[in-house]
Amino acid sequence: MEYSKKKSLGKRYIDLLSVFIILLPIFIYPAFMFEGKSNSIFIPNPETVHLIPRLLLIFAVAILGWRFWFTKGFFPTLLWGFAITVVISSLNAHDPAGWVFTTFGPKIRMDGLLYQLALVVLGIAAYGAIRQSPHLLPRLLWALLVSGILQALLVVLQTFGIDLVGPIIGGSSFKEYMGSMGHIGVAAGFLLVVAVASLSLLNFTRSHKTLFYLVLLGILFVSLGLGITQNRAAAYALVGSVVLFTLIGFSPQRLLIGVGMLLATFPVPQLLPNKHNIERGYTNTATLASRFVIWQLAYESLRYIPGAPLIGGGPDAFLLTLTKHFSTERLLDFYRVEHQWPANTTIKEMKSFDPPDMGRDRLLRVYFSQYGDQKDVQGAYLVRLDKVHNMLLDRLVAFGIFASLIWLILLTYPVYLVWRQKKLHNTTLWLILPAIGIYYLAWFPVIQLEPIYMILIAGIWATSVLPPLNTSSDLEVSV
């Protein structure tokens, strides 16, 4: 009787998580309902429009899963360990803005102490619910596919110059192919995981040809949306996932599916119109070069964080170290690469301005005597490097080495276990983990996306790492 009650609770929470997965990407502030028609060139405040609504939704769903907060196991232990590193590092922040930024997180991110704790309990609740009803995991995958198709549709419409999101949030925000996610890289990271996770649905629908081909069409459409974003990290992650999907458990059908995904991602988007002349292409190497500089700056910043690398300096530690401790010349090394200064650039004078907002930002004014074919010109560069574009390094600077190790285990241990059990060929859900790992090599967690990643990781751990709670066939799930 007690088990049946818990199973029912698990079912209801999984249904709630399914709704959450659909809502989170589109949960934006509908300014048109409260502020009237805005100027078409108005760019909405990102916190008000994209972050605060989603943060409230995350808190609500995490709290509603309180019955599963005390689920036992290796996965919950890892997440509670991560929570401890977050709390200790937050106490170590020494943020000049006090506890406001430490608690709520830096500007345009809002991933501070409160969010990190909500993420932890959300992940544990999702894990506990799926452990109780593992056969309902496909519901989450169906919800993910529906949500991904919606985002891909928004992105495709944007290629034709149709922006359905801008009028809702109070003005035109159309400058990238970003759907309703708030940033093109976030949209790409979401479409990536939808395409890879939905491969598991092909296993569930194999005996229902109509559903099978509908899922396949959905995967190809999501891959098309991903290709339109032209995000390198997500594209490389998809290629790696497709290669693994094709080679492990090889079959002509898998080969055709993999080739179809790659065609939808790479050549097909080039055939679509580009009404706003947004730059698209994978050949520009400046982004990767700038990432190397950012990673070096992050490594150097550890010397200025008390207790590093054992503990971090809080959610905004990277920006604070850059603005407080790094010389203007060192910071310009990044902008030289990021903005691709001409080789003949020579600097006549540099000035650094610290705006009176508790030292959080620095404005660099650079006077060039030679800049390409121009002479005696100047440029202004605002230091806003608040995140390390690598998840493990970002965790290291913000929350310490144990936080990085915990996330490394979260992303790798299930893959190792599936490999050891020789199940790589008959399950595909584990492909989500290397996809996320590759994407995170040049990206960092954001609240529009990370909670969905957490739910999927919890699902993989709940169905792969431990055997089912009940040995009856109705509880067994192969993904």
Kinemage of the C-alpha trace (Angstrom):
@kinemage 1
@onewidth
@group {chain A} dominant
@subgroup {mainchain}
@vectorlist {calphas} color= white
{ca met a 1} P 0.000 0.000 0.000
{ca glu a 2} L 2.794 2.391 0.935
{ca tyr a 3} L 4.672 1.595 -2.287
{ca ser a 4} L 1.504 2.132 -4.334
{ca lys a 5} L 1.051 5.554 -2.712
{ca lys a 6} L 4.640 6.543 -3.484
{ca lys a 7} L 4.224 5.296 -7.040
{ca ser a 8} L 1.170 7.541 -7.416
{ca leu a 9} L 3.151 10.502 -6.065
{ca gly a 10} L 5.908 9.720 -8.526
{ca lys a 11} L 3.435 9.662 -11.397
{ca arg a 12} L 1.950 13.035 -10.469
{ca tyr a 13} L 5.354 14.664 -10.111
{ca ile a 14} L 6.547 13.239 -13.426
{ca asp a 15} L 3.439 14.729 -15.030
{ca leu a 16} L 4.346 18.053 -13.420
{ca leu a 17} L 7.918 17.762 -14.706
{ca ser a 18} L 6.544 17.099 -18.196
{ca val a 19} L 4.584 20.341 -18.061
{ca phe a 20} L 7.657 22.094 -16.669
{ca ile a 21} L 9.812 20.894 -19.582
{ca ile a 22} L 7.312 22.326 -22.045
{ca leu a 23} L 6.862 25.609 -20.171
{ca leu a 24} L 10.412 26.538 -19.142
{ca pro a 25} L 11.713 27.448 -22.637
{ca ile a 26} L 8.681 29.677 -23.359
{ca phe a 27} L 8.049 31.045 -19.843
{ca ile a 28} L 8.667 34.721 -20.574
{ca tyr a 29} L 7.270 37.969 -19.232
{ca pro a 30} L 4.292 38.978 -21.447
{ca ala a 31} L 4.872 42.726 -21.424
{ca phe a 32} L 2.158 43.417 -23.991
{ca met a 33} L -0.482 42.560 -21.373
{ca phe a 34} L 0.694 45.150 -18.871
{ca glu a 35} L 2.725 47.825 -20.626
{ca gly a 36} L 0.937 48.442 -23.890
{ca lys a 37} L 2.588 48.524 -27.268
{ca ser a 38} L 6.283 49.319 -27.036
{ca asn a 39} L 8.632 50.941 -29.475
{ca ser a 40} L 9.707 48.364 -32.059
{ca ile a 41} L 13.396 48.943 -31.333
{ca phe a 42} L 13.012 48.482 -27.564
{ca ile a 43} L 15.296 45.786 -26.166
{ca pro a 44} L 13.672 44.340 -23.010
{ca asn a 45} L 15.477 43.938 -19.721
{ca pro a 46} L 16.743 40.327 -19.757
{ca glu a 47} L 16.161 39.745 -16.049
{ca thr a 48} L 12.540 40.890 -16.166
{ca val a 49} L 11.718 39.174 -19.437
{ca his a 50} L 13.661 35.914 -19.414
{ca leu a 51} L 15.103 35.140 -15.988
{ca ile a 52} L 12.748 36.156 -13.175
{ca pro a 53} L 9.702 34.342 -14.638
{ca arg a 54} L 11.722 31.172 -15.159
{ca leu a 55} L 13.323 31.449 -11.731
{ca leu a 56} L 9.888 31.584 -10.099
{ca leu a 57} L 8.764 28.572 -12.127
{ca ile a 58} L 11.857 26.595 -11.096
{ca phe a 59} L 11.273 27.427 -7.426
{ca ala a 60} L 7.625 26.352 -7.642
{ca val a 61} L 8.322 22.986 -9.274
{ca ala a 62} L 11.284 22.274 -6.975
{ca ile a 63} L 9.200 22.995 -3.860
{ca leu a 64} L 6.289 20.851 -5.092
{ca gly a 65} L 8.676 17.896 -5.180
{ca trp a 66} L 9.458 18.141 -1.450
{ca arg a 67} L 8.258 14.594 -0.769
{ca phe a 68} L 11.243 13.291 -2.740
{ca trp a 69} L 13.894 15.586 -1.274
{ca phe a 70} L 15.111 12.870 1.109
{ca thr a 71} L 15.540 10.146 -1.510
{ca lys a 72} L 18.644 8.114 -0.771
{ca gly a 73} L 21.339 7.086 -3.197
{ca phe a 74} L 24.621 8.087 -4.811
{ca phe a 75} L 22.969 10.669 -7.070
{ca pro a 76} L 21.250 12.625 -4.255
{ca thr a 77} L 24.469 12.430 -2.223
{ca leu a 78} L 26.409 14.022 -5.070
{ca leu a 79} L 23.843 16.807 -5.405
{ca trp a 80} L 23.811 17.526 -1.667
{ca gly a 81} L 27.603 17.632 -1.846
{ca phe a 82} L 27.359 20.179 -4.645
{ca ala a 83} L 24.936 22.228 -2.517
{ca ile a 84} L 27.481 22.276 0.313
{ca thr a 85} L 30.208 23.560 -2.031
{ca val a 86} L 27.831 26.293 -3.238
{ca val a 87} L 27.029 27.435 0.309
{ca ile a 88} L 30.675 27.439 1.428
{ca ser a 89} L 31.818 29.295 -1.696
{ca ser a 90} L 28.983 31.812 -1.333
{ca leu a 91} L 30.176 32.562 2.198
{ca asn a 92} L 33.637 33.051 0.692
{ca ala a 93} L 32.428 35.460 -2.003
{ca his a 94} L 33.400 38.800 -0.402
{ca asp a 95} L 31.198 40.489 -2.980
{ca pro a 96} L 31.295 44.316 -2.680
{ca ala a 97} L 27.549 44.365 -3.389
{ca gly a 98} L 26.950 42.246 -0.285
{ca trp a 99} L 24.578 39.319 -0.223
{ca val a 100} L 22.332 40.627 -2.988
{ca phe a 101} L 24.498 39.389 -5.832
{ca thr a 102} L 25.652 36.303 -3.937
{ca thr a 103} L 22.077 35.239 -3.179
{ca phe a 104} L 20.446 36.044 -6.493
{ca gly a 105} L 23.447 35.872 -8.801
{ca pro a 106} L 25.131 38.283 -11.207
{ca lys a 107} L 23.352 40.504 -13.688
{ca ile a 108} L 21.911 38.776 -16.769
{ca arg a 109} L 22.480 35.384 -15.067
{ca met a 110} L 20.614 35.214 -11.709
{ca asp a 111} L 22.218 31.839 -10.931
{ca gly a 112} L 23.244 32.586 -7.366
{ca leu a 113} L 22.808 30.677 -4.122
{ca leu a 114} L 18.992 30.443 -4.233
{ca tyr a 115} L 18.929 29.131 -7.769
{ca gln a 116} L 21.675 26.559 -7.151
{ca leu a 117} L 19.832 25.168 -4.100
{ca ala a 118} L 16.571 25.030 -6.067
{ca leu a 119} L 18.401 23.172 -8.856
{ca val a 120} L 19.707 20.619 -6.367
{ca val a 121} L 16.319 19.837 -4.822
{ca leu a 122} L 14.697 19.792 -8.273
{ca gly a 123} L 17.220 17.191 -9.426
{ca ile a 124} L 16.765 15.052 -6.323
{ca ala a 125} L 12.966 15.271 -6.588
{ca ala a 126} L 13.083 14.280 -10.266
{ca tyr a 127} L 15.383 11.372 -9.435
{ca gly a 128} L 13.117 10.162 -6.623
{ca ala a 129} L 9.977 10.371 -8.750
{ca ile a 130} L 11.541 8.525 -11.683
{ca arg a 131} L 12.901 5.876 -9.329
{ca gln a 132} L 9.346 5.253 -8.166
{ca ser a 133} L 7.870 5.135 -11.685
{ca pro a 134} L 10.684 4.532 -14.193
{ca his a 135} L 8.238 3.308 -16.841
{ca leu a 136} L 6.929 6.896 -17.083
{ca leu a 137} L 10.256 8.326 -18.192
{ca pro a 138} L 9.089 8.412 -21.842
{ca arg a 139} L 6.512 11.029 -20.829
{ca leu a 140} L 9.354 13.408 -20.093
{ca leu a 141} L 10.927 12.617 -23.454
{ca trp a 142} L 7.651 13.252 -25.291
{ca ala a 143} L 7.295 16.584 -23.519
{ca leu a 144} L 10.878 17.432 -24.449
{ca leu a 145} L 10.241 16.655 -28.122
{ca val a 146} L 7.090 18.787 -28.182
{ca ser a 147} L 8.969 21.657 -26.571
{ca gly a 148} L 11.875 21.258 -28.980
{ca ile a 149} L 9.620 21.283 -32.037
{ca leu a 150} L 8.068 24.526 -30.796
{ca gln a 151} L 11.475 26.155 -30.356
{ca ala a 152} L 12.653 24.916 -33.754
{ca leu a 153} L 9.505 26.385 -35.305
{ca leu a 154} L 10.212 29.767 -33.728
{ca val a 155} L 13.787 29.658 -35.012
{ca val a 156} L 12.702 28.666 -38.534
{ca leu a 157} L 10.144 31.470 -38.619
{ca gln a 158} L 12.861 33.904 -37.592
{ca thr a 159} L 14.851 32.953 -40.693
{ca phe a 160} L 11.888 34.230 -42.713
{ca gly a 161} L 11.862 37.478 -40.722
{ca ile a 162} L 8.857 36.505 -38.601
{ca asp a 163} L 9.373 37.198 -34.895
{ca leu a 164} L 6.583 35.861 -32.693
{ca val a 165} L 8.473 36.507 -29.453
{ca gly a 166} L 9.368 40.198 -29.704
{ca pro a 167} L 5.809 41.572 -29.580
{ca ile a 168} L 5.027 39.394 -26.551
{ca ile a 169} L 7.960 40.592 -24.448
{ca gly a 170} L 7.333 44.234 -25.216
{ca gly a 171} L 9.398 45.015 -28.299
{ca ser a 172} L 11.525 43.546 -31.030
{ca ser a 173} L 14.323 41.398 -29.658
{ca phe a 174} L 15.069 39.851 -33.045
{ca lys a 175} L 18.804 39.925 -33.585
{ca glu a 176} L 19.659 36.225 -33.386
{ca tyr a 177} L 17.985 32.909 -34.106
{ca met a 178} L 17.152 32.268 -30.465
{ca gly a 179} L 13.485 31.223 -30.335
{ca ser a 180} L 12.209 32.280 -26.916
{ca met a 181} L 15.326 31.189 -24.975
{ca gly a 182} L 16.949 34.636 -24.720
{ca his a 183} L 20.235 33.768 -26.429
{ca ile a 184} L 21.247 31.928 -29.561
{ca gly a 185} L 23.710 29.678 -27.693
{ca val a 186} L 21.037 28.689 -25.174
{ca ala a 187} L 18.573 27.870 -27.952
{ca ala a 188} L 21.233 25.700 -29.596
{ca gly a 189} L 21.983 23.874 -26.337
{ca phe a 190} L 18.300 23.131 -25.883
{ca leu a 191} L 17.714 21.897 -29.449
{ca leu a 192} L 20.831 19.734 -29.145
{ca val a 193} L 19.581 17.819 -26.150
{ca val a 194} L 16.083 17.470 -27.647
{ca ala a 195} L 17.464 15.901 -30.825
{ca val a 196} L 19.730 13.477 -28.947
{ca ala a 197} L 17.224 12.548 -26.215
{ca ser a 198} L 14.458 11.948 -28.752
{ca leu a 199} L 16.481 9.129 -30.306
{ca ser a 200} L 15.317 7.101 -27.303
{ca leu a 201} L 11.699 7.591 -28.361
{ca leu a 202} L 12.479 5.696 -31.548
{ca asn a 203} L 12.963 2.594 -29.383
{ca phe a 204} L 9.569 3.047 -27.744
{ca thr a 205} L 7.711 3.610 -31.021
{ca arg a 206} L 9.428 0.960 -33.114
{ca ser a 207} L 6.305 -1.239 -33.184
{ca his a 208} L 4.077 1.732 -34.109
{ca lys a 209} L 5.260 2.836 -37.541
{ca thr a 210} L 3.213 6.042 -37.644
{ca leu a 211} L 4.537 7.233 -34.299
{ca phe a 212} L 8.043 6.118 -35.259
{ca tyr a 213} L 8.100 8.281 -38.377
{ca leu a 214} L 6.487 11.218 -36.573
{ca val a 215} L 9.253 11.093 -33.971
{ca leu a 216} L 11.850 10.848 -36.722
{ca leu a 217} L 10.396 13.878 -38.507
{ca gly a 218} L 10.430 15.737 -35.191
{ca ile a 219} L 14.114 14.884 -34.666
{ca leu a 220} L 15.002 16.084 -38.168
{ca phe a 221} L 13.048 19.317 -37.693
{ca val a 222} L 14.770 19.977 -34.356
{ca ser a 223} L 18.126 19.261 -36.022
{ca leu a 224} L 17.222 21.837 -38.671
{ca gly a 225} L 16.529 24.405 -35.949
{ca leu a 226} L 19.874 23.602 -34.361
{ca gly a 227} L 21.619 24.035 -37.686
{ca ile a 228} L 20.060 27.466 -38.185
{ca thr a 229} L 21.610 28.722 -34.939
{ca gln a 230} L 25.082 27.886 -36.290
{ca asn a 231} L 26.361 27.358 -32.756
{ca arg a 232} L 29.637 25.487 -32.942
{ca ala a 233} L 29.594 23.898 -29.487
{ca ala a 234} L 26.119 22.418 -29.993
{ca ala a 235} L 26.877 21.387 -33.585
{ca tyr a 236} L 30.051 19.546 -32.583
{ca ala a 237} L 28.162 17.877 -29.735
{ca leu a 238} L 25.500 16.686 -32.166
{ca val a 239} L 28.113 15.296 -34.538
{ca gly a 240} L 29.758 13.384 -31.690
{ca ser a 241} L 26.414 12.010 -30.510
{ca val a 242} L 25.377 10.975 -34.022
{ca val a 243} L 28.682 9.209 -34.606
{ca leu a 244} L 28.295 7.269 -31.345
{ca phe a 245} L 24.645 6.493 -32.141
{ca thr a 246} L 25.595 5.152 -35.567
{ca leu a 247} L 28.705 3.165 -34.697
{ca ile a 248} L 27.461 1.583 -31.466
{ca gly a 249} L 24.794 -0.923 -32.476
{ca phe a 250} L 25.365 -0.224 -36.163
{ca ser a 251} L 22.521 -0.863 -38.574
{ca pro a 252} L 21.532 0.610 -41.963
{ca gln a 253} L 18.555 2.270 -40.289
{ca arg a 254} L 20.738 3.976 -37.680
{ca leu a 255} L 23.112 5.094 -40.417
{ca leu a 256} L 20.260 6.673 -42.383
{ca ile a 257} L 18.905 8.411 -39.263
{ca gly a 258} L 22.344 9.771 -38.402
{ca val a 259} L 23.004 10.993 -41.940
{ca gly a 260} L 19.563 12.613 -42.016
{ca met a 261} L 20.271 14.504 -38.775
{ca leu a 262} L 23.604 15.783 -40.074
{ca leu a 263} L 22.088 16.859 -43.398
{ca ala a 264} L 19.312 18.688 -41.564
{ca thr a 265} L 21.860 20.397 -39.318
{ca phe a 266} L 24.501 21.514 -41.801
{ca pro a 267} L 23.656 21.923 -45.523
{ca val a 268} L 19.868 22.347 -45.365
{ca pro a 269} L 19.837 25.553 -43.224
{ca gln a 270} L 21.987 27.243 -45.870
{ca leu a 271} L 19.098 26.878 -48.332
{ca leu a 272} L 16.700 28.864 -46.154
{ca pro a 273} L 16.311 32.639 -46.488
{ca asn a 274} L 18.206 34.964 -44.183
{ca lys a 275} L 15.929 38.002 -44.068
{ca his a 276} L 17.943 39.863 -41.429
{ca asn a 277} L 21.386 39.030 -42.846
{ca ile a 278} L 22.516 37.368 -39.634
{ca glu a 279} L 26.011 35.985 -39.989
{ca arg a 280} L 26.030 32.211 -40.265
{ca gly a 281} L 28.987 29.895 -40.640
{ca tyr a 282} L 31.334 27.478 -38.895
{ca thr a 283} L 34.584 28.691 -40.450
{ca asn a 284} L 35.328 31.598 -38.108
{ca thr a 285} L 37.944 30.437 -35.582
{ca ala a 286} L 38.013 33.665 -33.548
{ca thr a 287} L 35.479 32.316 -31.053
{ca leu a 288} L 37.621 29.293 -30.206
{ca ala a 289} L 40.729 31.465 -29.898
{ca ser a 290} L 38.911 33.790 -27.503
{ca arg a 291} L 37.803 30.779 -25.457
{ca phe a 292} L 41.441 29.805 -24.908
{ca val a 293} L 42.168 33.291 -23.611
{ca ile a 294} L 39.132 33.178 -21.297
{ca trp a 295} L 40.205 29.816 -19.890
{ca gln a 296} L 43.686 31.165 -19.201
{ca leu a 297} L 42.210 34.216 -17.459
{ca ala a 298} L 40.022 31.897 -15.360
{ca tyr a 299} L 43.046 29.838 -14.321
{ca glu a 300} L 44.941 32.988 -13.386
{ca ser a 301} L 41.964 34.306 -11.414
{ca leu a 302} L 42.215 31.410 -8.934
{ca arg a 303} L 45.219 33.058 -7.270
{ca tyr a 304} L 43.005 35.935 -6.152
{ca ile a 305} L 40.248 33.786 -4.578
{ca pro a 306} L 40.874 32.900 -0.914
{ca gly a 307} L 40.830 29.130 -0.455
{ca ala a 308} L 40.914 28.341 -4.176
{ca pro a 309} L 40.910 25.837 -5.719
{ca leu a 310} L 39.334 23.916 -2.819
{ca ile a 311} L 36.525 26.453 -2.567
{ca gly a 312} L 35.344 29.069 -5.043
{ca gly a 313} L 34.623 32.751 -4.870
{ca gly a 314} L 30.869 32.660 -5.443
{ca pro a 315} L 28.703 33.021 -8.548
{ca asp a 316} L 30.314 36.251 -9.774
{ca ala a 317} L 33.900 35.440 -8.803
{ca phe a 318} L 35.308 35.533 -12.328
{ca leu a 319} L 34.097 39.048 -13.125
{ca leu a 320} L 35.120 40.367 -9.705
{ca thr a 321} L 38.676 39.081 -10.046
{ca leu a 322} L 38.977 40.540 -13.543
{ca thr a 323} L 37.761 43.980 -12.523
{ca lys a 324} L 39.672 44.127 -9.235
{ca his a 325} L 43.001 42.474 -9.919
{ca phe a 326} L 43.815 42.246 -13.634
{ca ser a 327} L 45.787 44.957 -15.421
{ca thr a 328} L 44.334 46.770 -18.394
{ca glu a 329} L 47.025 45.264 -20.626
{ca arg a 330} L 46.082 41.735 -19.572
{ca leu a 331} L 42.393 42.311 -20.232
{ca leu a 332} L 43.132 43.715 -23.661
{ca asp a 333} L 44.704 40.374 -24.606
{ca phe a 334} L 41.157 39.024 -24.688
{ca tyr a 335} L 39.648 41.883 -26.677
{ca arg a 336} L 42.491 41.699 -29.172
{ca val a 337} L 41.398 38.149 -30.020
{ca glu a 338} L 37.646 38.560 -29.487
{ca his a 339} L 37.375 41.562 -31.827
{ca gln a 340} L 40.065 40.345 -34.223
{ca trp a 341} L 42.187 43.467 -34.146
{ca pro a 342} L 44.302 43.857 -37.289
{ca ala a 343} L 47.871 42.618 -37.061
{ca asn a 344} L 49.303 46.112 -37.465
{ca thr a 345} L 47.336 47.535 -34.510
{ca thr a 346} L 49.340 49.831 -32.283
{ca ile a 347} L 48.052 51.413 -29.072
{ca lys a 348} L 48.913 54.984 -28.193
{ca glu a 349} L 47.141 55.227 -24.837
{ca met a 350} L 44.801 53.243 -22.578
{ca lys a 351} L 42.492 54.420 -19.825
{ca ser a 352} L 40.477 52.367 -17.352
{ca phe a 353} L 37.229 53.646 -15.849
{ca asp a 354} L 35.541 51.977 -12.890
{ca pro a 355} L 31.832 52.905 -12.877
{ca pro a 356} L 30.437 53.661 -9.394
{ca asp a 357} L 28.452 50.422 -9.027
{ca met a 358} L 30.608 48.805 -6.369
{ca gly a 359} L 33.442 48.032 -8.749
{ca arg a 360} L 31.606 45.357 -10.703
{ca asp a 361} L 32.404 46.646 -14.202
{ca arg a 362} L 35.377 48.287 -15.872
{ca leu a 363} L 35.302 50.361 -19.016
{ca leu a 364} L 38.484 50.320 -21.061
{ca arg a 365} L 39.089 53.263 -23.387
{ca val a 366} L 41.768 52.480 -25.973
{ca tyr a 367} L 43.336 55.082 -28.266
{ca phe a 368} L 44.875 53.520 -31.375
{ca ser a 369} L 47.572 55.217 -33.380
{ca gln a 370} L 47.113 52.513 -36.042
{ca tyr a 371} L 44.129 50.179 -36.476
{ca gly a 372} L 44.234 48.447 -39.831
{ca asp a 373} L 44.049 51.205 -42.438
{ca gln a 374} L 42.764 53.717 -39.863
{ca lys a 375} L 44.865 56.133 -37.841
{ca asp a 376} L 44.162 57.885 -34.547
{ca val a 377} L 40.917 56.089 -33.702
{ca gln a 378} L 39.550 54.941 -30.367
{ca gly a 379} L 37.414 52.150 -28.979
{ca ala a 380} L 35.554 51.431 -25.731
{ca tyr a 381} L 35.430 47.934 -24.213
{ca leu a 382} L 33.252 47.034 -21.238
{ca val a 383} L 34.630 44.212 -19.095
{ca arg a 384} L 31.631 41.886 -18.718
{ca leu a 385} L 33.319 38.469 -18.656
{ca asp a 386} L 31.182 37.118 -15.847
{ca lys a 387} L 31.317 33.474 -16.905
{ca val a 388} L 34.050 31.082 -17.930
{ca his a 389} L 33.006 29.497 -21.206
{ca asn a 390} L 33.640 25.992 -19.920
{ca met a 391} L 31.340 24.366 -17.379
{ca leu a 392} L 33.994 22.609 -15.283
{ca leu a 393} L 36.234 25.692 -15.154
{ca asp a 394} L 33.220 27.843 -14.380
{ca arg a 395} L 32.319 25.562 -11.460
{ca leu a 396} L 35.955 25.596 -10.325
{ca val a 397} L 36.142 29.393 -10.117
{ca ala a 398} L 32.666 29.856 -8.656
{ca phe a 399} L 32.308 26.856 -6.314
{ca gly a 400} L 35.633 25.052 -6.099
{ca ile a 401} L 37.247 21.866 -7.295
{ca phe a 402} L 34.815 19.519 -5.540
{ca ala a 403} L 31.913 21.114 -7.422
{ca ser a 404} L 33.736 20.472 -10.701
{ca leu a 405} L 34.476 16.856 -9.748
{ca ile a 406} L 30.852 16.257 -8.758
{ca trp a 407} L 29.602 17.466 -12.127
{ca leu a 408} L 32.236 15.405 -13.908
{ca ile a 409} L 30.938 12.310 -12.107
{ca leu a 410} L 27.320 13.223 -12.875
{ca leu a 411} L 28.099 13.311 -16.586
{ca thr a 412} L 30.424 10.316 -16.861
{ca tyr a 413} L 29.555 7.620 -14.314
{ca pro a 414} L 26.330 6.393 -15.992
{ca val a 415} L 28.173 6.117 -19.320
{ca tyr a 416} L 30.887 4.048 -17.663
{ca leu a 417} L 28.277 1.833 -16.021
{ca val a 418} L 26.331 1.251 -19.236
{ca trp a 419} L 29.604 0.412 -20.984
{ca arg a 420} L 30.627 -1.999 -18.222
{ca gln a 421} L 27.232 -3.710 -18.393
{ca lys a 422} L 27.644 -3.996 -22.183
{ca lys a 423} L 24.394 -2.108 -22.826
{ca leu a 424} L 25.785 0.641 -25.044
{ca his a 425} L 24.256 -0.866 -28.163
{ca asn a 426} L 20.693 -1.368 -26.875
{ca thr a 427} L 20.136 1.926 -25.100
{ca thr a 428} L 20.555 5.486 -26.386
{ca leu a 429} L 19.501 7.806 -23.558
{ca trp a 430} L 23.065 7.829 -22.216
{ca leu a 431} L 24.062 9.750 -25.375
{ca ile a 432} L 22.648 12.849 -23.696
{ca leu a 433} L 25.598 12.910 -21.285
{ca pro a 434} L 28.460 13.132 -23.822
{ca ala a 435} L 26.337 15.611 -25.812
{ca ile a 436} L 26.006 17.857 -22.768
{ca gly a 437} L 29.677 17.364 -21.933
{ca ile a 438} L 30.865 18.425 -25.399
{ca tyr a 439} L 28.507 21.407 -25.443
{ca tyr a 440} L 29.733 22.488 -22.013
{ca leu a 441} L 33.363 22.441 -23.163
{ca ala a 442} L 32.801 25.904 -24.616
{ca trp a 443} L 29.644 26.954 -22.773
{ca phe a 444} L 28.363 27.411 -19.219
{ca pro a 445} L 25.131 26.575 -17.338
{ca val a 446} L 22.210 29.022 -17.562
{ca ile a 447} L 18.850 28.915 -15.815
{ca gln a 448} L 16.867 28.769 -19.067
{ca leu a 449} L 18.412 25.395 -19.828
{ca glu a 450} L 20.196 23.753 -16.892
{ca pro a 451} L 17.046 22.576 -15.025
{ca ile a 452} L 16.013 20.531 -18.078
{ca tyr a 453} L 19.517 19.098 -18.271
{ca met a 454} L 19.237 18.227 -14.582
{ca ile a 455} L 15.939 16.389 -15.032
{ca leu a 456} L 17.360 14.340 -17.906
{ca ile a 457} L 20.539 13.535 -15.972
{ca ala a 458} L 18.366 12.445 -13.031
{ca gly a 459} L 16.371 10.211 -15.389
{ca ile a 460} L 19.532 8.568 -16.713
{ca trp a 461} L 20.836 7.940 -13.205
{ca ala a 462} L 17.470 6.603 -12.023
{ca thr a 463} L 17.195 4.091 -14.871
{ca ser a 464} L 20.831 3.212 -15.548
{ca val a 465} L 22.824 3.348 -12.329
{ca leu a 466} L 20.471 1.389 -10.062
{ca pro a 467} L 18.162 -1.563 -10.783
{ca pro a 468} L 14.375 -0.953 -10.737
{ca leu a 469} L 12.757 -0.737 -7.290
{ca asn a 470} L 10.293 -3.413 -8.329
{ca thr a 471} L 11.255 -6.378 -10.510
{ca ser a 472} L 7.866 -6.635 -12.211
{ca ser a 473} L 8.005 -6.129 -15.970
{ca asp a 474} L 5.773 -3.057 -15.934
{ca leu a 475} L 8.475 -1.096 -14.151
{ca glu a 476} L 11.348 -2.009 -16.433
{ca val a 477} L 12.410 0.607 -18.904
{ca ser a 478} L 15.046 0.524 -21.612
{ca val a 479} L 16.099 3.855 -22.994
